[in-house]
Amino acid sequence: MILDNLNTFLATAIGGVLFKWLAGAVKSCWTWLHKVYPEEKFLVDELNINPMLLRVSYMKYKKSTKAYQKKQKISYTTIGTIIILLFLYFFYSFSQILIKGPIYWIDYTVKETNDLVWMRPNEVVNPPGNSAWKITPETCKDEDKIKKNTNH
């Protein structure tokens, strides 16, 4: 079910654009992590230091040999933690939209009762978080199943 939702989302225009942006971001990060600048070539060739280690160590940008002050360490750690938490929050929110969202479903509210139902060909169900019921053509053929669904 989740894979169907993901495939459906990627087939939409927004999903295609988001996937293209994500693929571009991953490609640029990969390229940046493995790039070797001319002044670092001897470190990679002669000392066998991994280029990825050079990128994430800030070796090119930190010219000072002084250690960071306590305030700098706290602020860098705080900013990094906030960025990671924001990323996790948005990832969780996006995954909840994919999981709970009615993809290939019609979201319909009954005016008389204000009930929300999801419909697609040959099936009607309640949205997640409500009492569970499901109506299919097989349910309509059996009178006991219809009474069971209407008792909720």
Rosetta constraint file for C-alpha pairs under 8 A:
AtomPair CA 1 CA 5 HARMONIC 6.31 0.50
AtomPair CA 2 CA 6 HARMONIC 6.18 0.50
AtomPair CA 2 CA 98 HARMONIC 7.42 0.50
AtomPair CA 2 CA 99 HARMONIC 6.22 0.50
AtomPair CA 3 CA 7 HARMONIC 6.08 0.50
AtomPair CA 4 CA 8 HARMONIC 6.05 0.50
AtomPair CA 5 CA 9 HARMONIC 6.08 0.50
AtomPair CA 5 CA 98 HARMONIC 6.20 0.50
AtomPair CA 5 CA 99 HARMONIC 7.21 0.50
AtomPair CA 5 CA 103 HARMONIC 6.18 0.50
AtomPair CA 6 CA 10 HARMONIC 6.11 0.50
AtomPair CA 6 CA 98 HARMONIC 6.78 0.50
AtomPair CA 7 CA 11 HARMONIC 6.19 0.50
AtomPair CA 8 CA 12 HARMONIC 6.72 0.50
AtomPair CA 8 CA 103 HARMONIC 7.03 0.50
AtomPair CA 8 CA 104 HARMONIC 7.89 0.50
AtomPair CA 9 CA 14 HARMONIC 7.82 0.50
AtomPair CA 9 CA 15 HARMONIC 5.25 0.50
AtomPair CA 9 CA 16 HARMONIC 7.99 0.50
AtomPair CA 9 CA 98 HARMONIC 7.78 0.50
AtomPair CA 9 CA 103 HARMONIC 7.69 0.50
AtomPair CA 10 CA 14 HARMONIC 7.61 0.50
AtomPair CA 10 CA 15 HARMONIC 4.19 0.50
AtomPair CA 10 CA 16 HARMONIC 5.19 0.50
AtomPair CA 10 CA 19 HARMONIC 7.14 0.50
AtomPair CA 11 CA 15 HARMONIC 6.35 0.50
AtomPair CA 11 CA 16 HARMONIC 6.31 0.50
AtomPair CA 12 CA 16 HARMONIC 6.14 0.50
AtomPair CA 13 CA 17 HARMONIC 6.26 0.50
AtomPair CA 14 CA 18 HARMONIC 6.07 0.50
AtomPair CA 15 CA 19 HARMONIC 6.00 0.50
AtomPair CA 16 CA 20 HARMONIC 6.07 0.50
AtomPair CA 17 CA 21 HARMONIC 6.13 0.50
AtomPair CA 18 CA 22 HARMONIC 6.05 0.50
AtomPair CA 19 CA 23 HARMONIC 6.00 0.50
AtomPair CA 20 CA 24 HARMONIC 6.08 0.50
AtomPair CA 21 CA 25 HARMONIC 6.06 0.50
AtomPair CA 22 CA 26 HARMONIC 6.17 0.50
AtomPair CA 23 CA 27 HARMONIC 6.09 0.50
AtomPair CA 24 CA 28 HARMONIC 6.09 0.50
AtomPair CA 25 CA 29 HARMONIC 6.09 0.50
AtomPair CA 26 CA 30 HARMONIC 6.05 0.50
AtomPair CA 27 CA 31 HARMONIC 6.09 0.50
AtomPair CA 28 CA 32 HARMONIC 5.99 0.50
AtomPair CA 29 CA 33 HARMONIC 6.01 0.50
AtomPair CA 30 CA 34 HARMONIC 6.34 0.50
AtomPair CA 31 CA 35 HARMONIC 6.00 0.50
AtomPair CA 32 CA 55 HARMONIC 7.63 0.50
AtomPair CA 33 CA 51 HARMONIC 6.71 0.50
AtomPair CA 33 CA 52 HARMONIC 4.82 0.50
AtomPair CA 33 CA 55 HARMONIC 5.73 0.50
AtomPair CA 33 CA 56 HARMONIC 7.68 0.50
AtomPair CA 34 CA 51 HARMONIC 5.38 0.50
AtomPair CA 34 CA 52 HARMONIC 5.49 0.50
AtomPair CA 34 CA 55 HARMONIC 7.90 0.50
AtomPair CA 35 CA 51 HARMONIC 6.61 0.50
AtomPair CA 35 CA 52 HARMONIC 7.95 0.50
AtomPair CA 36 CA 40 HARMONIC 6.26 0.50
AtomPair CA 36 CA 41 HARMONIC 6.21 0.50
AtomPair CA 36 CA 44 HARMONIC 7.76 0.50
AtomPair CA 36 CA 51 HARMONIC 6.19 0.50
AtomPair CA 37 CA 41 HARMONIC 6.30 0.50
AtomPair CA 40 CA 44 HARMONIC 6.64 0.50
AtomPair CA 41 CA 45 HARMONIC 5.99 0.50
AtomPair CA 42 CA 46 HARMONIC 5.29 0.50
AtomPair CA 42 CA 47 HARMONIC 6.95 0.50
AtomPair CA 43 CA 47 HARMONIC 5.02 0.50
AtomPair CA 43 CA 48 HARMONIC 6.42 0.50
AtomPair CA 43 CA 49 HARMONIC 5.85 0.50
AtomPair CA 44 CA 48 HARMONIC 4.75 0.50
AtomPair CA 44 CA 49 HARMONIC 4.78 0.50
AtomPair CA 44 CA 50 HARMONIC 6.24 0.50
AtomPair CA 44 CA 51 HARMONIC 6.50 0.50
AtomPair CA 45 CA 49 HARMONIC 7.67 0.50
AtomPair CA 49 CA 53 HARMONIC 7.15 0.50
AtomPair CA 49 CA 54 HARMONIC 7.54 0.50
AtomPair CA 50 CA 54 HARMONIC 6.73 0.50
AtomPair CA 51 CA 55 HARMONIC 6.40 0.50
AtomPair CA 52 CA 56 HARMONIC 6.38 0.50
AtomPair CA 53 CA 57 HARMONIC 5.97 0.50
AtomPair CA 54 CA 58 HARMONIC 6.75 0.50
AtomPair CA 54 CA 59 HARMONIC 6.05 0.50
AtomPair CA 54 CA 60 HARMONIC 7.69 0.50
AtomPair CA 55 CA 59 HARMONIC 7.21 0.50
AtomPair CA 55 CA 60 HARMONIC 7.86 0.50
AtomPair CA 58 CA 62 HARMONIC 6.00 0.50
AtomPair CA 59 CA 63 HARMONIC 7.59 0.50
AtomPair CA 68 CA 72 HARMONIC 6.01 0.50
AtomPair CA 68 CA 73 HARMONIC 6.30 0.50
AtomPair CA 69 CA 73 HARMONIC 6.34 0.50
AtomPair CA 70 CA 74 HARMONIC 6.21 0.50
AtomPair CA 71 CA 75 HARMONIC 6.09 0.50
AtomPair CA 72 CA 76 HARMONIC 6.00 0.50
AtomPair CA 73 CA 77 HARMONIC 5.99 0.50
AtomPair CA 74 CA 78 HARMONIC 6.00 0.50
AtomPair CA 75 CA 79 HARMONIC 6.08 0.50
AtomPair CA 76 CA 80 HARMONIC 6.04 0.50
AtomPair CA 77 CA 81 HARMONIC 6.02 0.50
AtomPair CA 78 CA 82 HARMONIC 6.13 0.50
AtomPair CA 79 CA 83 HARMONIC 6.21 0.50
AtomPair CA 80 CA 84 HARMONIC 6.22 0.50
AtomPair CA 81 CA 85 HARMONIC 6.05 0.50
AtomPair CA 82 CA 86 HARMONIC 6.03 0.50
AtomPair CA 83 CA 87 HARMONIC 6.19 0.50
AtomPair CA 84 CA 88 HARMONIC 6.22 0.50
AtomPair CA 85 CA 89 HARMONIC 6.04 0.50
AtomPair CA 86 CA 90 HARMONIC 6.16 0.50
AtomPair CA 87 CA 91 HARMONIC 6.05 0.50
AtomPair CA 88 CA 92 HARMONIC 6.03 0.50
AtomPair CA 89 CA 93 HARMONIC 6.11 0.50
AtomPair CA 90 CA 94 HARMONIC 5.99 0.50
AtomPair CA 91 CA 95 HARMONIC 6.10 0.50
AtomPair CA 92 CA 96 HARMONIC 6.16 0.50
AtomPair CA 93 CA 97 HARMONIC 6.36 0.50
AtomPair CA 94 CA 98 HARMONIC 6.44 0.50
AtomPair CA 95 CA 99 HARMONIC 6.10 0.50
AtomPair CA 96 CA 100 HARMONIC 5.79 0.50
AtomPair CA 96 CA 101 HARMONIC 7.63 0.50
AtomPair CA 97 CA 101 HARMONIC 5.11 0.50
AtomPair CA 100 CA 127 HARMONIC 7.90 0.50
AtomPair CA 100 CA 128 HARMONIC 6.77 0.50
AtomPair CA 102 CA 106 HARMONIC 6.96 0.50
AtomPair CA 102 CA 107 HARMONIC 6.85 0.50
AtomPair CA 102 CA 118 HARMONIC 7.07 0.50
AtomPair CA 104 CA 120 HARMONIC 6.85 0.50
AtomPair CA 105 CA 118 HARMONIC 5.86 0.50
AtomPair CA 105 CA 119 HARMONIC 5.35 0.50
AtomPair CA 105 CA 120 HARMONIC 5.01 0.50
AtomPair CA 106 CA 118 HARMONIC 5.45 0.50
AtomPair CA 106 CA 119 HARMONIC 5.01 0.50
AtomPair CA 106 CA 120 HARMONIC 6.25 0.50
AtomPair CA 107 CA 116 HARMONIC 7.17 0.50
AtomPair CA 107 CA 117 HARMONIC 6.16 0.50
AtomPair CA 107 CA 118 HARMONIC 4.83 0.50
AtomPair CA 107 CA 119 HARMONIC 6.71 0.50
AtomPair CA 108 CA 116 HARMONIC 5.77 0.50
AtomPair CA 108 CA 117 HARMONIC 5.36 0.50
AtomPair CA 108 CA 118 HARMONIC 6.08 0.50
AtomPair CA 108 CA 119 HARMONIC 7.33 0.50
AtomPair CA 109 CA 114 HARMONIC 5.87 0.50
AtomPair CA 109 CA 115 HARMONIC 5.46 0.50
AtomPair CA 109 CA 116 HARMONIC 4.38 0.50
AtomPair CA 109 CA 117 HARMONIC 6.27 0.50
AtomPair CA 110 CA 114 HARMONIC 5.13 0.50
AtomPair CA 110 CA 115 HARMONIC 5.27 0.50
AtomPair CA 110 CA 116 HARMONIC 6.43 0.50
AtomPair CA 110 CA 117 HARMONIC 7.81 0.50
AtomPair CA 111 CA 115 HARMONIC 7.56 0.50
AtomPair CA 116 CA 126 HARMONIC 6.93 0.50
AtomPair CA 116 CA 127 HARMONIC 7.13 0.50
AtomPair CA 117 CA 124 HARMONIC 6.83 0.50
AtomPair CA 117 CA 125 HARMONIC 5.97 0.50
AtomPair CA 117 CA 126 HARMONIC 4.92 0.50
AtomPair CA 117 CA 127 HARMONIC 6.24 0.50
AtomPair CA 118 CA 124 HARMONIC 5.70 0.50
AtomPair CA 118 CA 125 HARMONIC 5.39 0.50
AtomPair CA 118 CA 126 HARMONIC 5.99 0.50
AtomPair CA 118 CA 127 HARMONIC 6.41 0.50
AtomPair CA 119 CA 123 HARMONIC 6.00 0.50
AtomPair CA 119 CA 124 HARMONIC 4.47 0.50
AtomPair CA 119 CA 125 HARMONIC 6.59 0.50
AtomPair CA 120 CA 124 HARMONIC 6.46 0.50
AtomPair CA 122 CA 136 HARMONIC 5.59 0.50
AtomPair CA 122 CA 137 HARMONIC 6.17 0.50
AtomPair CA 123 CA 134 HARMONIC 7.13 0.50
AtomPair CA 123 CA 135 HARMONIC 5.68 0.50
AtomPair CA 123 CA 136 HARMONIC 4.71 0.50
AtomPair CA 123 CA 137 HARMONIC 7.42 0.50
AtomPair CA 124 CA 134 HARMONIC 5.79 0.50
AtomPair CA 124 CA 135 HARMONIC 5.09 0.50
AtomPair CA 124 CA 136 HARMONIC 6.66 0.50
AtomPair CA 125 CA 132 HARMONIC 7.81 0.50
AtomPair CA 125 CA 133 HARMONIC 6.00 0.50
AtomPair CA 125 CA 134 HARMONIC 4.51 0.50
AtomPair CA 125 CA 135 HARMONIC 6.38 0.50
AtomPair CA 126 CA 130 HARMONIC 6.51 0.50
AtomPair CA 126 CA 131 HARMONIC 7.39 0.50
AtomPair CA 126 CA 132 HARMONIC 6.45 0.50
AtomPair CA 126 CA 133 HARMONIC 6.23 0.50
AtomPair CA 126 CA 134 HARMONIC 6.94 0.50
AtomPair CA 128 CA 132 HARMONIC 8.00 0.50
AtomPair CA 131 CA 152 HARMONIC 7.25 0.50
AtomPair CA 133 CA 149 HARMONIC 6.08 0.50
AtomPair CA 134 CA 149 HARMONIC 7.51 0.50
AtomPair CA 135 CA 139 HARMONIC 5.64 0.50
AtomPair CA 135 CA 140 HARMONIC 7.13 0.50
AtomPair CA 135 CA 149 HARMONIC 7.88 0.50
AtomPair CA 136 CA 140 HARMONIC 6.56 0.50
AtomPair CA 137 CA 141 HARMONIC 6.60 0.50
AtomPair CA 138 CA 142 HARMONIC 6.78 0.50
AtomPair CA 139 CA 143 HARMONIC 7.69 0.50
AtomPair CA 139 CA 145 HARMONIC 5.64 0.50
AtomPair CA 139 CA 146 HARMONIC 6.25 0.50
AtomPair CA 140 CA 145 HARMONIC 7.51 0.50
AtomPair CA 140 CA 146 HARMONIC 6.32 0.50
AtomPair CA 142 CA 146 HARMONIC 6.63 0.50
AtomPair CA 143 CA 147 HARMONIC 6.37 0.50
AtomPair CA 144 CA 148 HARMONIC 6.22 0.50
AtomPair CA 145 CA 149 HARMONIC 6.36 0.50
AtomPair CA 146 CA 150 HARMONIC 6.29 0.50
AtomPair CA 147 CA 151 HARMONIC 6.26 0.50
AtomPair CA 148 CA 152 HARMONIC 7.41 0.50
